[in-house]
Amino acid sequence: MSNENLNERLKLIKSMIYDACKGDLTTDVIEGDEIYLEYTTAKAVRGKNVTIGQGCNIELVEYVDNCNQHSDSVVRESKKMIL
């Protein structure tokens, strides 16, 4: 077997393992200072700087400084909090 064939097979195996292990997080509340989420469903996310990445479904985001949202994600409501 050539190195090229071996590399292609290893890439395929790596991709299959990644796809099998990739999952979604579902929770009620996530709190922290610096938050970055992907593929997450949550009732509430609270933080200083919040980034809602790809594949998220969030009911409420409360943030202090910054909130960014990927175009593929759903945030039903976001509120900037004053401390």
Helices and strands as residue ranges (DSSP letters): H 3-21, E 25-37, E 40-52, E 57-69, E 74-80
